[in-house]
Amino acid sequence: MTLPLLTVLGRMTLAFLEAIGSVSAFAFKAIRQGLQPPYYRRQILRQIMEIGYYSLPVVGLTAIFTGMVLALQSYTGFARFSAESAIPNVVVVSLTRELGPVLAGLMVAGRVGAAMAAEIGTMRVTEQIDALTTLSTDPFKYLVAPRLIAGVLTLPVLVLIADIIGVLGGFLVGVYKLDFNDAAYLRNTLDFLQLQDVVSGLVKAAVFGFLITLMGCYHGYRSRGGAQGVGMATTSAVVSASILILTFNYFITEAFFAR
């Protein structure tokens, strides 16, 4: 009984290490290609539009309702201790440090990561990537590098907008439903907010943007087996990006706020 179990654990460990090595090699090659000219500026701008502009509605709706719910839930809990004045502080810190970058990252992973995996996966199974190589065009420089650059540049902007919209949602609930004084609410928000809170969220957003685009490109690039393979690549891209977002969120928080 022990030997089969050890065999299974050994195979799982080897598969896990192989996956880490494969993703790392893919990432290093993509980063190297992204840092070396020439740059496909039109492709980068296209991906900025796809990742940033077209993701604004879903990220904005997520942020505003998160801020509203956070204000309501904070009021429910703090009212027991007569600490309602701390609600603006909790809303702004929670959004800028954690909820803004994490929720925006997860929303973009579901929307953009899946689309990238499907697009590149379709190009792989229909041999369009092989055609690029035949035409002396590096697929990493043309397909992968622009997406990584756009993800790293665009997601911090999305998160900054999400932070503002989320704080607005908390403000609307606090002032118009919980009867806070609007000037006092804004003053508490601005007085408690620190630059480190915003910077940590933007750093997380840049890392999340890299992870989302990396997973989308990686799984799409390695997809095999026709339509079924593309579907599996799409699912794997979203799941792996979401897990990596939550994992790296902890380590970045540890780096910024651990004492």
N, C-alpha and C positions, 0 to 999 in steps of 0.2 A: 504493500500500500504506500509505503514511504517513497520508494523509487519512482513510481509513476508521477507522484505529486512533485517531487524534485525535478523530474523531467519537464513537466508543464511549467513550473516556475522558472526553470532555466531557459526554456524557449521564449517565455514572455519577457524575461529580462534581456535576452539577446535581441528580440524584436524591438523592444523599447530603445535600447542603445543604438541599434541600426537606424531607427527612425530619427533619433536625435542627431546622429552623424550625418544622415542624408539632408535633414533640414538645415543643419549648420553649414554644410558644404554649399548648398543652394543659396543660403543667405550671404555667405562670404563672396561667392561669385557675383551675385546680384549687386551687392554693395560696391565691389570693385568696378563693375561695369557702370554703375551709377555715378561714380566719382571721376570717371575718365571720359573726356570728350570723344566723339561728338555727342551732343544732346539733341534728342528729338523734341523740340520745344512744342510743336503742335500736339504731339501725343501727351506731353505733360499737362498742357492747358486743357486738353480734352478730359484727362483723368481728374484734374482739379474740379472741373464742372461736374463730372459724374459723382465724385466722392463728396464734394462740398455743397455745391449749389442745390443739387437734386436731393440731397439728404436733409436739407434745412427743415422741410415741413415735418418729417417724422421726428427729428431731434427736437425741434421747437415744441411740438405737442407733448412729447415725453417730458421735457424739462418743465413746462408750465404746470402740468398736472402733478408732477412730482413735488414741485414747490408748494402747490396748494395743499396736497395731501400731507406733506411734512409739517406745514403750519397747523393744520387741524389736529394731527396726531400729537404734536408737541404741546398744543394747548390742552388736550385731554389729559396728558400725563402731568404737565407742570402745574395745572390748576389744583391738583391734590396737595401741592407744597407751596402754593401761593407764589409761584415763580414765573408767572406769565410773561414778565418783562424780558425773560431770556429767550423767548421764541425767535425774535429776529436774529439773534446770535447763532442759535442752533441751525436755522434755515440757511444762512449764508455760509457758515463753516461746512455744514454737511454737503452742500451743493458744490462749493469750490474745491473742497478736498477730495470728496469721494463720489457722490452721486452724479455730479455733472460729467466727469470723464468716464466713469464706469458705464453709466446708462447710455451715454452717447456712443461709446465704443461698442457696446453690445448691439445697439440699433444699427450702427454702420456695418458691423460684422454680418448681421443678418441680411442687410440690403446689398452692400457693396461686395463683401467677401464672397457671397454666393454668386453674384453676377460675374465677378472676375473668374472664379473657378469654372463656371459654365462657359464663358466666352473662350478662355484659353483652352479648356478641355475640349471644346468643339473644334477649335483650330488644331489641336493635337490629333484627335481621332480622324479628322478629315485631311490630315497631312499638310495643312497650311503652314505649320511651323517648319516642317521639312522643306517646303517650298521657299520659305524665307532664307534658310541656310543655303539652299541651292543658288539663290540670288545674291549671295555674299552679304546678307544682313544678319547680324547676330540677334537671335531671338531674345536673349537676356537684355540686350541694350534697347531693343525696339519694343518689347512687350512687358518685361518685368521691371526694369529700372524706372521708366516713367511712372508706373503705378506706385512703386515704393517712394519715390520723391514726392509725388502728389499726396500720398497718405500721410507722410511725415509733416508736410507743410500745411495741409488742409485741416486735419483733425483738431489741432489746437485752436484754430479759428472757430470751428464748430463748437468746441467745448466752451470757449469764451462767450459765444452767443448764447449757448445753453445755460451758462451760469447767470447771465443777465436776465434771460426769460424766466428761469426758475425762481430767482429772487423776486421778480415781478409777480409771479404767481403767489408766492408767500405773502407779498405786500398786499395784493388784492384781497386775499382771504383775511389777513390780519386786520386790515382797515375796514373793509365793507361787511365782514361777517362777524369778526371777533371784537369790533369796536375799538381798535387801537387808534391812537392819534397818529396821523400820517407822518407829521414831522418827527415825532418821537421814534416811530418805527424806523424811518430812514436814518436818523441820527444813531440809533443803536446799531443798525446794520453797518454803517460806515466806520463807527468808532471801534467795533470789535473785529472787523476784517483786517487781516494782515497780508503784506505782500507775499509772504511765504506760502500762505494758503492758496493764493492764485497761481503762483509759480509752480508749486507741486502738482496742481491739477493740470497745468499746461504741459509739464514734463511727462506726466502720465499719458496725456493725450497724444503727444508725439510718439511715445513708445507704442501705444495702442495702435496708432495709425500704421506704424511699421509692421506690427504683428498681423494686423488684419490683412493688409495687402500681401505680406509675405505668405501667409497661409492660403489666401485665394490663388496667388500665382503658383505656389508650390504644388498644391493638389491638382489644379488645372493642368499644369505642365506635365505632371506624371500620370495623368488619367489614361486608362486603356480600356478597350472593350466596347467601343460604340456608345450608344445612348445610356446604357446601364452604367458604364464606367464614368460618364460625365455626371450622372445623378449622384453616384457615390462620392465623387470628388467634391461636388457642391455641398453635400451634407458634411463631409469630413472637414471642409474649409471652415464652415460656420462653427461646428463643434470645437475644433482645435483652437480657432481664434478666440472663442468665448472662454475656454479653459485657460488659455495663456493670458488673456486680459485679467481674469480674476487672480491668477497666480502672480503675475508681475505687479499687480496692484498692491499686493501685500509687501513685496520686497521694496518697491519704491516708497511706500508709506514708512516702512522700517528705516529706510535710508534718510528720509526727511525728518521724521518726528521721533525716532527712538532716542532715548536719553541713557 
